Amino acid sequence: MKTVIERELELKLVLSSTCSVAVPAQLRYSDDDPYAVHISFHTDTPHPVYWTFARDLLVEGVFRPCGHGDVRVWPTKVDGRNVVCMALTSPDGDALLEIPSAPIAAWLERTLRIVPPGTEAARLGVDDGLRLLLTPTPVDDPCAGELRPSDDPGETGA
């Protein structure tokens, strides 16, 4: 059975050192996609903006700066509040977000309880799928079931 953990949050989109706007967002984690977290930002556009990245990146970013490239995450204090900052970069632009630390840490803890670190691959069934793909079947061997000269018990070999 598939398990999904969602959390609605209000993030802050930092526009400048003195100005930010609230952005409603939804965090989503599913054990059938165990390496990823999904965030949808509900902006003033007809459709939400979606980002997907590694759960490990967000888990580490709650404690220390991490990431490079499109997604960077780090903990900090803003006006005496503990927050997690997330910098997102895309061809369409950049965004700096502030996420309250307590709710994101609690949500991550729930995801870690349903899929502990290091057990993600087992959830995907990759090993079972590979085993099925790599197990030979009679259809794979067009000569299966035919006796080859060296397989003929009456042949003595010269």
C-alpha positions as CSV (number, residue, x, y, z in Angstrom):
1,M,0.0,0.0,0.0
2,K,1.3,3.4,-1.0
3,T,2.0,5.9,1.8
4,V,1.9,9.7,1.2
5,I,2.9,12.4,3.7
6,E,1.8,15.9,2.8
7,R,2.2,19.2,4.7
8,E,0.7,22.6,3.8
9,L,3.1,25.4,4.8
10,E,3.4,29.1,4.3
11,L,6.9,30.0,3.0
12,K,8.4,33.3,2.5
13,L,9.7,34.3,-0.9
14,V,12.5,36.7,-0.2
15,L,12.4,39.6,-2.7
16,S,15.1,41.8,-1.0
17,S,16.7,42.2,2.3
18,T,13.7,44.2,3.5
19,C,10.8,42.6,1.5
20,S,9.3,39.1,1.3
21,V,5.9,37.7,0.4
22,A,4.1,34.7,1.7
23,V,3.7,31.8,-0.6
24,P,1.5,28.9,0.3
25,A,3.2,25.6,-0.5
26,Q,2.6,21.9,-0.1
27,L,5.4,19.4,0.7
28,R,4.7,15.9,-0.5
29,Y,6.6,12.6,0.0
30,S,5.5,9.2,-1.2
31,D,7.1,5.9,-0.4
32,D,6.8,4.8,-4.0
33,D,9.3,7.6,-4.9
34,P,11.4,7.2,-1.8
35,Y,14.4,9.3,-2.8
36,A,12.4,12.5,-3.7
37,V,10.5,15.3,-2.1
38,H,8.0,17.3,-4.0
39,I,7.1,20.9,-3.4
40,S,4.3,22.7,-5.1
41,F,4.2,26.5,-4.7
42,H,0.7,28.0,-5.1
43,T,1.4,31.4,-6.7
44,D,-1.0,33.8,-8.4
45,T,-0.7,31.8,-11.6
46,P,-3.4,29.3,-12.8
47,H,-1.1,26.4,-12.1
48,P,1.2,25.6,-9.2
49,V,5.0,25.6,-9.6
50,Y,6.5,22.2,-8.9
51,W,10.0,21.3,-7.7
52,T,11.3,17.9,-7.0
53,F,14.7,17.1,-5.5
54,A,16.5,14.6,-3.2
55,R,15.0,14.1,0.3
56,D,18.6,13.7,1.6
57,L,19.3,17.2,0.4
58,L,16.5,18.6,2.5
59,V,17.4,16.4,5.5
60,E,21.0,17.6,5.5
61,G,20.0,21.2,4.8
62,V,18.0,21.4,8.1
63,F,21.4,20.9,9.9
64,R,24.1,22.4,7.6
65,P,24.5,24.1,4.3
66,C,24.4,21.7,1.4
67,G,23.6,21.4,-2.3
68,H,24.9,23.1,-5.4
69,G,23.5,24.0,-8.7
70,D,19.8,24.2,-8.9
71,V,18.9,23.6,-5.3
72,R,20.8,24.8,-2.2
73,V,19.6,24.5,1.4
74,W,20.9,25.8,4.7
75,P,19.7,26.5,8.2
76,T,19.8,30.1,9.6
77,K,18.1,32.5,11.9
78,V,15.9,35.4,10.7
79,D,14.6,37.9,13.2
80,G,15.3,35.4,16.0
81,R,13.4,32.6,14.2
82,N,15.0,29.3,13.1
83,V,14.4,28.9,9.4
84,V,15.7,26.7,6.6
85,C,16.6,28.7,3.5
86,M,16.2,27.2,0.1
87,A,17.7,28.8,-3.1
88,L,16.2,27.5,-6.3
89,T,17.7,28.3,-9.7
90,S,16.1,27.6,-13.1
91,P,16.3,29.0,-16.6
92,D,13.2,31.0,-15.7
93,G,14.8,32.7,-12.7
94,D,16.0,32.3,-9.1
95,A,14.1,32.2,-5.9
96,L,15.2,32.4,-2.2
97,L,12.7,30.9,0.2
98,E,12.5,30.8,4.0
99,I,10.8,27.8,5.6
100,P,10.1,27.6,9.3
101,S,12.4,25.0,10.8
102,A,10.1,23.2,13.2
103,P,7.3,22.2,10.7
104,I,9.8,21.1,8.0
105,A,11.8,19.1,10.5
106,A,8.7,17.4,11.9
107,W,7.5,16.6,8.3
108,L,10.9,15.2,7.4
109,E,10.9,13.0,10.6
110,R,7.6,11.5,9.5
111,T,9.1,10.6,6.0
112,L,12.2,9.1,7.7
113,R,9.9,6.9,9.9
114,I,8.1,5.4,6.9
115,V,11.3,5.0,4.8
116,P,14.4,5.1,6.9
117,P,17.6,6.3,5.3
118,G,19.4,3.5,3.4
119,T,16.1,1.5,2.8
120,E,15.0,3.5,-0.2
121,A,16.2,1.1,-2.9
122,A,14.2,-1.8,-1.4
123,R,11.1,0.2,-1.8
124,L,11.7,0.6,-5.5
125,G,11.9,-3.2,-6.2
126,V,14.9,-2.6,-8.5
127,D,16.6,-5.9,-7.4
128,D,13.5,-7.9,-8.1
129,G,13.1,-6.2,-11.5
130,L,16.7,-6.9,-12.4
131,R,16.4,-10.5,-11.3
132,L,13.4,-10.9,-13.6
133,L,15.1,-9.2,-16.5
134,L,18.3,-11.3,-16.1
135,T,16.8,-14.7,-15.5
136,P,17.0,-16.6,-18.8
137,T,13.9,-18.2,-20.1
138,P,13.4,-20.8,-22.8
139,V,12.3,-18.0,-25.1
140,D,15.7,-16.3,-24.6
141,D,17.6,-19.3,-26.0
142,P,16.3,-20.4,-29.4
143,C,18.3,-23.7,-29.0
144,A,16.9,-24.6,-25.6
145,G,15.6,-28.1,-25.6
146,E,17.5,-29.1,-28.6
147,L,20.4,-31.6,-28.3
148,R,23.7,-30.2,-29.5
149,P,26.2,-32.8,-30.7
150,S,28.3,-32.4,-27.5
151,D,25.1,-32.8,-25.4
152,D,24.2,-36.2,-27.1
153,P,24.9,-38.9,-24.6
154,G,25.6,-41.4,-27.4
155,E,28.4,-39.3,-28.8
156,T,31.9,-40.2,-27.5
157,G,33.8,-37.2,-28.9
158,A,36.9,-37.7,-31.0
